[in-house]
Amino acid sequence: MATDLSPQDKAALLRRLEFRAQRLIEALPLSEDELRSKLLEKVWAQSHPELVDEMVARCVGNGLAGEDGHARALRSRLFNHAARLLARAPRTEKELRRRLAGTRYGSPEVVEDVMSALGRYGYVNDFDFAMRYAERRASRGRIGASLLRLELKSKGIDDSETIETVVQAAFAEWPESDAIDALIDRNLSRRQAAGRNELSKLGRLLVRRGFDPETVQGRLRELARGLEDGAELDVE
């Protein structure tokens, strides 16, 4: 039941409602009904539903709540969240979509709107992501093409043509054979002598890192020519 209030008390209660409404909307954009329900959770507001309605109407009029304001606030909140994620690290469309869908305000419709906007602005581009990732990994000389393909798939690059294009481009600039030679030299330099077993273990390590087995076999076979045991190296 509503009670009469003096103008001063009414103004004070409206300020209190306004402060709570702002806090609620900042925490999570709300629809008109959700905002009204949240405000009426407070005992001090339940005696004055007409003032609650007045405050809700103000928020709707200012575009902070209601159907249009609610949707706009959700998109803005999610877009800003996406921008923060991309500022920390580049991400594929699939990965970013998954992260956005996991938020409290990430409904399928809003996620789709935000992803479309990010694509229009050029903030999300799977081909560019894949190219930069492939170049960075290939330039370090620690993995081969087959492992790089798996890594790209795990990052959310599903298009096989894109994967093959960027992998070939990356290893055209930083050849697998050079990386294999460098890793062999680095590993063998730590040992005083290398026997056939050590060479086979090194070969299996390189294959697990995604390097081409035939290239690995050929490189290690050259090193093994001087060894007494003439058996083939086992790198599989």
C-alpha positions as CSV (number, residue, x, y, z in Angstrom):
1,M,0.0,0.0,0.0
2,A,1.5,3.4,-1.0
3,T,1.8,6.0,1.7
4,D,1.8,9.8,1.3
5,L,5.2,11.4,1.2
6,S,6.4,15.0,1.6
7,P,8.0,16.5,-1.5
8,Q,11.4,16.2,0.2
9,D,10.9,12.6,1.1
10,K,9.6,11.8,-2.4
11,A,12.7,13.5,-3.9
12,A,15.0,11.5,-1.6
13,L,13.3,8.2,-2.4
14,L,13.5,8.9,-6.1
15,R,17.3,9.7,-5.7
16,R,17.7,6.4,-3.9
17,L,15.8,4.5,-6.6
18,E,17.8,6.2,-9.3
19,F,21.1,5.2,-7.6
20,R,20.0,1.6,-7.3
21,A,18.7,1.5,-10.9
22,Q,22.0,2.8,-12.2
23,R,23.9,0.2,-10.2
24,L,21.6,-2.6,-11.4
25,I,21.9,-1.5,-15.1
26,E,25.7,-1.1,-14.8
27,A,26.0,-4.6,-13.4
28,L,23.8,-6.1,-16.1
29,P,21.5,-4.5,-18.7
30,L,17.9,-5.1,-17.8
31,S,14.5,-5.1,-19.5
32,E,11.8,-2.9,-18.2
33,D,10.1,-5.7,-16.3
34,E,13.4,-7.0,-14.9
35,L,14.3,-3.5,-13.7
36,R,11.0,-3.0,-12.0
37,S,11.2,-6.4,-10.3
38,K,14.8,-5.7,-9.1
39,L,13.8,-2.3,-7.6
40,L,10.8,-3.8,-5.8
41,E,13.0,-6.4,-4.1
42,K,13.9,-3.6,-1.6
43,V,11.5,-3.3,1.3
44,W,11.8,0.5,1.3
45,A,10.6,0.6,-2.3
46,Q,7.7,-1.8,-1.9
47,S,5.5,0.8,-0.2
48,H,5.9,3.1,-3.2
49,P,5.3,1.2,-6.4
50,E,4.2,4.4,-8.1
51,L,7.7,5.8,-7.6
52,V,9.3,2.6,-8.8
53,D,7.1,2.9,-12.0
54,E,8.2,6.5,-12.3
55,M,11.9,5.6,-12.1
56,V,11.5,2.7,-14.5
57,A,9.8,5.1,-17.0
58,R,12.7,7.5,-16.6
59,C,15.2,4.8,-17.4
60,V,13.2,3.7,-20.4
61,G,12.9,7.2,-21.6
62,N,16.7,7.7,-21.3
63,G,17.3,4.5,-23.3
64,L,18.8,2.7,-20.3
65,A,16.1,0.0,-20.1
66,G,13.1,-1.2,-22.1
67,E,13.1,-3.2,-25.3
68,D,15.3,-0.9,-27.4
69,G,17.5,0.4,-24.6
70,H,17.9,-3.1,-23.2
71,A,19.0,-4.6,-26.5
72,R,21.3,-1.6,-27.2
73,A,22.9,-1.9,-23.8
74,L,23.4,-5.7,-24.2
75,R,25.1,-5.2,-27.6
76,S,27.3,-2.4,-26.2
77,R,28.3,-4.5,-23.2
78,L,29.1,-7.5,-25.3
79,F,31.0,-5.5,-27.9
80,N,33.2,-3.9,-25.3
81,H,33.9,-7.3,-23.8
82,A,34.9,-8.6,-27.2
83,A,37.2,-5.6,-27.7
84,R,38.9,-6.3,-24.4
85,L,39.4,-10.0,-25.3
86,L,40.9,-9.0,-28.7
87,A,43.2,-6.4,-27.1
88,R,44.7,-9.2,-24.9
89,A,45.2,-11.6,-27.8
90,P,44.1,-12.2,-31.4
91,R,41.3,-14.8,-31.6
92,T,39.5,-16.7,-34.3
93,E,35.8,-16.2,-34.9
94,K,35.0,-19.6,-33.4
95,E,37.0,-19.0,-30.2
96,L,35.6,-15.5,-29.8
97,R,32.0,-16.6,-30.4
98,R,32.4,-19.3,-27.7
99,R,33.8,-16.8,-25.2
100,L,31.0,-14.3,-25.9
101,A,28.3,-16.9,-25.6
102,G,29.6,-17.8,-22.2
103,T,28.8,-14.4,-20.7
104,R,25.7,-13.5,-18.7
105,Y,24.5,-11.1,-21.5
106,G,25.5,-13.3,-24.5
107,S,22.2,-14.4,-25.9
108,P,22.5,-16.0,-29.4
109,E,20.9,-13.0,-31.1
110,V,23.2,-10.5,-29.4
111,V,26.3,-12.6,-30.0
112,E,25.4,-12.8,-33.7
113,D,25.0,-9.0,-33.9
114,V,28.3,-8.3,-32.2
115,M,30.2,-10.9,-34.3
116,S,28.8,-9.3,-37.5
117,A,29.9,-5.8,-36.3
118,L,33.3,-7.1,-35.4
119,G,33.6,-8.6,-38.9
120,R,32.5,-5.4,-40.6
121,Y,35.1,-3.4,-38.7
122,G,37.8,-6.0,-39.5
123,Y,38.5,-6.9,-35.9
124,V,37.9,-10.6,-36.6
125,N,39.5,-12.3,-39.7
126,D,40.3,-15.9,-39.5
127,F,42.7,-15.9,-42.5
128,D,44.7,-13.0,-41.0
129,F,44.8,-14.8,-37.7
130,A,45.9,-18.1,-39.3
131,M,48.6,-16.4,-41.3
132,R,50.1,-14.5,-38.3
133,Y,49.9,-17.6,-36.1
134,A,51.6,-19.8,-38.8
135,E,54.3,-17.3,-39.5
136,R,55.1,-16.9,-35.8
137,R,55.2,-20.6,-35.1
138,A,57.2,-21.5,-38.2
139,S,59.7,-18.7,-37.6
140,R,60.6,-20.2,-34.2
141,G,61.7,-23.4,-35.9
142,R,60.4,-25.7,-33.2
143,I,57.5,-27.4,-35.0
144,G,56.7,-28.9,-38.4
145,A,53.9,-28.5,-40.8
146,S,51.7,-31.4,-39.6
147,L,51.7,-30.2,-36.0
148,L,51.1,-26.6,-37.1
149,R,48.0,-27.8,-39.0
150,L,46.7,-29.4,-35.8
151,E,47.3,-26.3,-33.8
152,L,45.4,-24.1,-36.3
153,K,42.5,-26.5,-36.1
154,S,42.6,-26.4,-32.3
155,K,42.4,-22.6,-32.5
156,G,39.2,-22.7,-34.4
157,I,40.4,-22.6,-38.0
158,D,38.1,-25.1,-39.7
159,D,38.7,-24.3,-43.4
160,S,41.2,-26.8,-44.7
161,E,42.1,-24.6,-47.7
162,T,43.0,-21.7,-45.4
163,I,45.1,-24.0,-43.2
164,E,47.0,-25.4,-46.2
165,T,47.5,-22.0,-47.7
166,V,49.0,-20.4,-44.6
167,V,51.1,-23.4,-43.7
168,Q,52.7,-23.6,-47.1
169,A,53.3,-19.8,-47.1
170,A,54.9,-19.9,-43.6
171,F,57.3,-22.8,-44.4
172,A,58.2,-21.3,-47.8
173,E,59.7,-18.5,-45.8
174,W,61.1,-20.7,-42.9
175,P,61.7,-24.1,-44.5
176,E,61.2,-27.2,-42.4
177,S,64.6,-28.6,-43.5
178,D,66.4,-25.6,-42.0
179,A,64.5,-26.1,-38.7
180,I,65.3,-29.8,-38.7
181,D,69.0,-29.1,-39.3
182,A,69.1,-26.5,-36.5
183,L,67.3,-28.8,-34.0
184,I,69.6,-31.7,-34.9
185,D,72.7,-29.6,-34.4
186,R,71.4,-28.2,-31.1
187,N,70.5,-31.6,-29.7
188,L,73.7,-33.4,-30.8
189,S,75.9,-30.6,-29.5
190,R,74.8,-31.5,-26.0
191,R,76.2,-35.0,-26.4
192,Q,79.9,-36.0,-26.8
193,A,79.0,-38.8,-29.2
194,A,75.8,-39.9,-30.9
195,G,75.0,-43.5,-31.5
196,R,72.3,-45.1,-33.6
197,N,69.9,-45.3,-30.6
198,E,70.4,-41.6,-29.8
199,L,69.8,-40.6,-33.5
200,S,66.6,-42.7,-33.6
201,K,65.3,-41.1,-30.4
202,L,66.1,-37.7,-31.9
203,G,64.3,-38.7,-35.1
204,R,61.2,-39.7,-33.2
205,L,61.2,-36.5,-31.3
206,L,61.3,-34.4,-34.5
207,V,58.5,-36.5,-36.0
208,R,56.3,-35.9,-32.9
209,R,56.9,-32.2,-33.4
210,G,55.3,-32.4,-36.8
211,F,58.3,-32.5,-39.1
212,D,58.2,-34.5,-42.2
213,P,59.4,-38.1,-41.5
214,E,61.2,-38.5,-44.8
215,T,63.2,-35.3,-44.4
216,V,64.1,-36.3,-40.8
217,Q,65.1,-39.8,-41.9
218,G,67.3,-38.4,-44.7
219,R,69.1,-35.9,-42.5
220,L,69.8,-38.5,-39.7
221,R,70.8,-41.1,-42.2
222,E,73.6,-38.8,-43.4
223,L,74.8,-38.6,-39.8
224,A,74.6,-42.3,-39.3
225,R,76.7,-43.3,-42.3
226,G,79.9,-43.3,-40.2
227,L,78.4,-45.6,-37.6
228,E,79.3,-49.3,-37.6
229,D,75.7,-50.5,-37.4
230,G,74.3,-50.1,-40.9
231,A,70.6,-50.7,-40.0
232,E,68.0,-48.2,-40.9
233,L,67.1,-45.6,-38.3
234,D,63.7,-46.0,-36.7
235,V,62.0,-42.6,-36.5
236,E,58.4,-43.7,-36.6
